[in-house]
């Protein structure tokens, strides 16, 4: 009788958190849109696609709580609200560019 043992494997906890957060519907697309520069709510909604206002608002709040996006209010009139990446959000730029390059080369449309 042979003694076959298997090592337990696990994904890195940090990587699991990253995929859990960035893989949440709309988060990655919002961040990718903001990589191009600040955007207003309506502009984000058009860029992201068929997302309900309440969901977009919730995702922006989550990204803000994570320190990746900040809400900027420009005094008016008219009052203007936009969203932009924080320094932490901008730190994702190299990873998102690499992921985009990989997806273009390896994933069918």
C-alpha positions in Angstrom: 0.0 0.0 0.0 1.5 3.3 -1.0 1.3 6.4 1.1 0.2 9.1 -1.3 0.1 12.5 0.2 -1.0 15.7 -1.4 0.1 19.1 -0.4 -2.7 21.6 0.3 -2.5 24.5 -2.1 -4.1 27.8 -1.8 -4.2 31.0 -3.8 -2.4 33.9 -2.3 -4.7 35.7 0.1 -3.8 39.1 -1.4 -4.5 37.9 -4.9 -7.8 36.4 -3.8 -8.8 39.7 -2.3 -7.7 41.6 -5.5 -9.8 39.3 -7.8 -12.7 39.4 -5.4 -12.7 43.1 -5.4 -11.7 43.9 -9.0 -13.7 41.0 -10.3 -16.9 42.3 -8.8 -19.2 43.4 -11.7 -18.4 46.9 -12.9 -15.5 47.7 -10.6 -12.8 46.9 -13.2 -14.6 48.7 -15.9 -15.1 51.8 -13.8 -11.4 51.8 -12.9 -10.4 51.3 -16.5 -12.6 54.2 -17.6 -11.1 56.5 -14.9 -7.6 55.6 -16.1 -8.4 57.9 -19.0 -9.0 60.8 -16.6 -11.7 62.2 -14.3 -15.3 61.6 -15.4 -18.7 62.6 -14.3 -21.4 60.1 -13.2 -23.3 60.2 -16.5 -20.1 59.8 -18.5 -19.2 56.8 -16.4 -22.6 55.3 -16.9 -22.3 55.6 -20.7 -18.7 54.2 -20.7 -19.5 51.3 -18.5 -22.7 50.1 -20.2 -26.0 48.9 -18.9 -25.5 49.6 -15.2 -28.3 51.0 -13.1 -27.6 54.3 -11.4 -28.0 52.8 -7.9 -25.4 50.1 -8.7 -23.0 52.5 -10.2 -23.3 54.7 -7.1 -22.8 51.7 -4.9 -19.7 50.7 -6.8 -18.2 54.2 -6.7 -18.8 54.3 -3.0 -17.0 50.9 -2.6 -14.1 52.1 -4.8 -13.9 55.3 -2.7 -14.0 53.3 0.6 -11.1 51.2 -0.7 -9.1 54.4 -1.4 -9.0 53.9 -5.2 -11.4 56.6 -6.4 -12.3 60.0 -5.0 -15.4 62.2 -5.6 -14.5 65.7 -6.5 -17.0 68.5 -6.2 -16.3 71.7 -8.2 -18.2 74.7 -6.8 -20.6 76.2 -9.3 -22.8 77.4 -10.5 -23.4 75.0 -11.8 -22.2 72.5 -9.2 -20.1 69.8 -11.0 -19.3 66.4 -9.5 -16.6 64.1 -11.0 -14.7 61.0 -10.0 -11.0 60.4 -10.4 -8.4 57.8 -9.4 -6.4 58.4 -6.3 -2.7 57.7 -6.1 -3.6 54.1 -5.0 -6.0 53.8 -7.9 -3.4 55.0 -10.3 -1.0 52.4 -9.0 -3.2 49.8 -10.8 -2.3 51.3 -14.2 0.6 49.0 -15.0 -1.4 45.9 -13.9 -4.5 46.9 -15.9 -2.4 47.6 -19.0 -0.7 44.2 -18.7 -4.1 42.5 -18.3 -5.5 44.4 -21.3 -2.5 43.3 -23.4 -2.9 39.7 -22.3 -6.7 39.7 -22.9 -6.2 41.2 -26.4 -3.7 38.4 -27.3 -5.4 35.5 -25.5 -9.1 35.9 -25.1 -11.6 35.7 -28.0 -13.9 38.6 -28.5 
